[in-house]
Amino acid sequence: KLLSLAAVQRVIQNLLRERVPIRDAVSILEALGGAAQGSKNTVLLTEYVRQSIRRAIVQQLVNAQGELAAYLLDPLIERSVESAVDHGELNSVLTMPPEMVRDILGRLGKKIEKTETAVVIASAGSRYFIRQTLETALPNVTVLSNNEIPPEVKVRSRGVIE
């Protein structure tokens, strides 16, 4: 009753688009139920679900020693993305000018090769939109937010994307 079936479907589609395992449907639906009281925005709901199932997301990215090798995103890039987001009641949209998007892609492309499987860590407010920007240019890049990394996982920096 808290969310329409279309909203639940949109959140699950967002998760699947980023290759997030959805086998733990109970945890996903519980997270949606808890977050739906505060928002109907599917982007924000997706981010909330990702944080609640963070162990399942990160588990497939850590090495045998439990380390997560990742690039860190410069806070200036994160802030520029966050300031260009318009949050609506049902959805959020990135309104960044194309030249700024190309600049961010260029910066990421300098550090990450097109065929490389890599992880980038961004702020929670910019994560979804950074991933959306990279989706076609660097499809093998996983973008995580700081809030999605469990405390027991050690992050090993591969460099800072400035």
N, C-alpha and C positions, 0 to 999 in steps of 0.2 A: 504494500500500500504506500510505502514511502517513495518508491521510484517506479517509473513506468518500465515496462518490459523493454522498450526501445533504448532507454538509458542504460539498463543493465547490459543489453546486447552491445551497445557502443563501448562501454568500459571493457568488456571481454574482447571485443575487436581490437581496442587499443593495446591490450596486453598481448594478444596473439601477434599483432603487427611487430612487436618488439621481441618476439620469441620468448615470452615469459610463460613458464609452465602454469597451466590452469587446472591441474589435477586436484588440487586442494580447493575444490569448489566451496566447501563449507567455510573455510577461512575467508575466501573472497566475498561470499555473500554476507558473512558476519561483518566484515569491514565496510561493505557497502551500506548495510543497515545502520551501522554506527555513524557513518559519515553523511548519510542522506538527510539526517535531521538538520544539518548545518548548510548543505548545499545541494543543488541539483545539477551543477556544472560538471559535465562528464570528464573534462580534463582534470579538474581538481579531485574528483572521485577516483579517477585512475591513479593519480599520484598517491592518494591516501591508501588505496589497495596495495600498490607497489610497496609502500613502507610497511604495511602489515604482513606481507609475505616476503620480506626482504631476504630471509635465509634461503628460500627456494631460488630466488633470483641470483644471489651471489654464489651459492653453492656450485653452480655450473661454471663459474668464472675463476675460482681460486685454484692454485696449484696444489701439489701433494703436501706441501708444508703449511697450507692454509693461508698463503699470501695472495693478495690481489695486486697484480702489476697493472698500474693505471697511469694515464696522463692526467695532470691536474689542470683545470681551466682557470685562467687569470680572472680574478674578481672583477676587473674592469669590463671584461667581455660579458660576464654573468650579469652585471648591473645594467649594461646597455641592452641586453636581451630582456631582462625583467621590466625595464622602463618602457619597452615597446610592446608590452602585452596588454590587451584590453580584455578584462574579465567580464563576461556577461552572466546572466542568470543561468543559462543552460550550456554555455560553451565559452572557451577562451581563444583569442586569436592574436597571432603575432602581426604587428603592423609596422615592422621594420622596413626601411627603404631597401630596395634590391641591392644597391651598392654596398650597404653595410652587411647584408647577408653574404654577398660574394667575398667581402673582406674577411669575415669570420671563417668561411669555407677555405679561403686561401691560407689563413693562419693554421687551421687544422691540417690542411693538405701538406703543409711544409713539414709537419712532424709525423704524420701518419700516411703510409702508403695506401693506395686505393684498395689493394688486395689484402692488406694486413688486417688481422682480427685484433682489435684493440678495445680497451676500456677507457672512457673519459669520465672523470668525476666533476660534476657541476653542482651548483646550489639547487635546492629543491624548487625554487621559483623559476629557474631557467631550464631545468633538465628536459622537460617535455619538448620545449621549443628548440633547444639545441639538437635534440634527436630528430625532430621533424625537419630541421634544416639539413641535417646530414643524411637523411634517409636515402636519397637517390645518389648523392655524390660519393658517400663513404658507407655503403650498406653493411659492412662487416664491423662497424663500430657500435659498441654498446655504451650508452650513456647512463650513468648512475648518479643519484643525488647522494650527498653526504648522509642523509637520513636513512638511506637504504643499506648502508654498510653496517652489519652487526658488530658489536664491540669486540668480539673475539677475533675478528678478521684483521690481519695486519696489512696495511696498504704499503706497497713498495712503489715509489714514484719512478716513472719512466721519463719524466720531464714535465715542464710547465708550458702550456700553450698560451702564448702572450699575443 
